[in-house]
Amino acid sequence: MTQDDRAAQSATRRGRKLLLLGAAVVALGAVGWADFGFADGWHGRGMGPFGGGPGMMGTMMFDQLDADGDGRVARAEMESFRAERLRSADRNGDGRLDQAEFETFWLEVTRPMRVRAFQFLDADGDGIVTAAEIQRPSDRMFARMDRDGDGFLTPVTPAERERMRERMREEHRERGPRRD
């Protein structure tokens, strides 16, 4: 094996490790960001698939990360959580996740969101989601997206997009600064 071949293999291994790390960050980030994307509810206000009002998903994730229960998450706790999740998904123990292992990892990380979404759709609480229960939020979403009420969805124009951005900026100003 030539030195170029060894260098190429080493670069490939580094690339795989970076890809795995990136996938883990994306997966954990998706769960964490769900708090921000859905905290105000499925329809932008009130109760939604992550229920209970603002921050429910973030609270669920925080509780999982706060291993010692002190109300704070140390970097070590987050790293331990991430490493354990990856280790549990790595069925063959090679330190990498193939497609099937990543699917296991993804399903485990996103389980709380899936449960909350199911509970949101199961309007009567009988443990079964019917076509009618799925139709309800779908109809509301269509009505909200049908901006002119003509029964058709059309792409957002640049002018409409700018009005939406301005409205979001205004809402952000009204809420005040973030408490980071």
N, C-alpha and C positions, 0 to 999 in steps of 0.2 A: 504494500500500500504506500503510495507516494505521500509526501508531506502535504501536497495540495488536497489529496483525498481525506487525510486526517483533519485538515483544517475545515474542509467542507462538512465532515461529519460532526465536528465540534460545533460549528455554526448552526447546523441543523438541530443538535441537542439543545443549544441555547435558545434557538427559535421556538422549539417545542415547550421549553420551560417558560419562556415569556408568554407564549400563547396560553398555556395552562394557567399561569398567574393572571393573565388578562381575563380569561374566562371566569376565574374565581372572583375577581374584582367586579366584573360585570354582573355575575349572578348575585353576589351579596349586595352590590349596589342597587340592583333592581328591586330587591326586597326593601332596602332602606328607603329608596326614592319613592316607593309606592306610597309611603306616608304622605309625601308632598303632593303626588299626583292625584290621590284619591281621598285625602283627608277631609275635604269638604263635601264628599259624597259623590256618588256615581253621576249625578246630574249637575254637579257644580255647587250644590247647596244641600244642606241637611244630611240625612242618613244615606249611606251608600253601602257598597259591597264590603267595605272595611269597617262598617258600623260604628256605633258608639260616639261618633263625632270626631273632631279633629285629633289627629295623632294616634289613633287606635293601632294602626299598623306599626308605627314607629315605637309605640309602647311595647307591643308584642315582641318586636325585634330587640329592643333594649333589654327586656327581661331575659331573653335568651343569651344575650351577650354578657350581662352582669352576673358573672359566675359566682362571685362572693356575696352578692345581694347587698352591697353597700350603697346602692343608688348611684353609682358612678361606673363607667366602663373605662378601664385602663387599656392601653394599647396591647398589653400582654393578654388580656382577656379576649380582645377582638382577634388577635393572632391565634390564640388557642382555639377559639371557636372555628375560625376558618380552617386551621390545620386539621381539626377533628372531622369537620364536614368532608374535607377532601379525602382524608384517610378512610372514612367510612364508605365513600363512593368508589375508591380505588380497589376493586374486587381482586385484581391479580397482583396487587402490591408492587407494581413497577414504578410508582411515583408519578404516573401520568394518567390522565383520564381519556379513554377512547370514547367513541360516540355513545355507546351504551352506558358506560360509567358516568359520562357527563349527564346523560338523561336522568339517571338515578340521582345524581347530585342536584340537578336543577329541580326535579320534582320534590326533593326533600326540602330544599331552601325555600321554594315557593309554596309549600303546603299551607302555611297559615293564610296566605292570600286566597288560595283556591277554596279553603274551607269557608272563609268569610264571604267570598263571591257566591258560593253555593247557598249559604244561609240567606244572603240577600235575595237571591232569585227564588228560593223556597218560601214564598210569601205566606203560605198557610202553616209552615213549620212541620209538615208531615214527613220530612226526610226524603221527598221525591220532588224533582223539578219537572213540571209539565210544560208542554208547548205553550200553553196560555201564560204560565209564569215567566217564560222567556220572552214572550211577545210583549208583555207590559213595558219593560225597560227599553226594548227595541223600538216600540211605538213612540215612547217619549224622546228617545234619541233622534229618531227620524224627524219628529215635529220640531225639535230644537234646531236641527241642522237644515231644515227646509226654511231658509231665511225669508222667502217671500210668500210662503204658504200655498204655492201652486201644486204641491204634491210631487215635486221633483227636487233632487239634490243636484246642485251645480257647484263647480269650483269657486273658491273664494277669489274675488278680484283683488288686484294690488291695493286699490283704495279701501276695500272692506278689511283686508288684512291690516292695513295701517290703522283703521278705526279700532279694530280689536286690540292691537298693541297699545294704542293710546288709552283705551278703556282699562286694560290690565295695569298700565302704569298708574292711572288714576286710582284704581282700587288699591294698589300697593302703597301709594302715598297716603291714602285714607287710613290704612291699617297701621302705619307708622313703621319705624325701623325694626329690623329683625333683632331678636335677642340671641345672638350667637355666642 
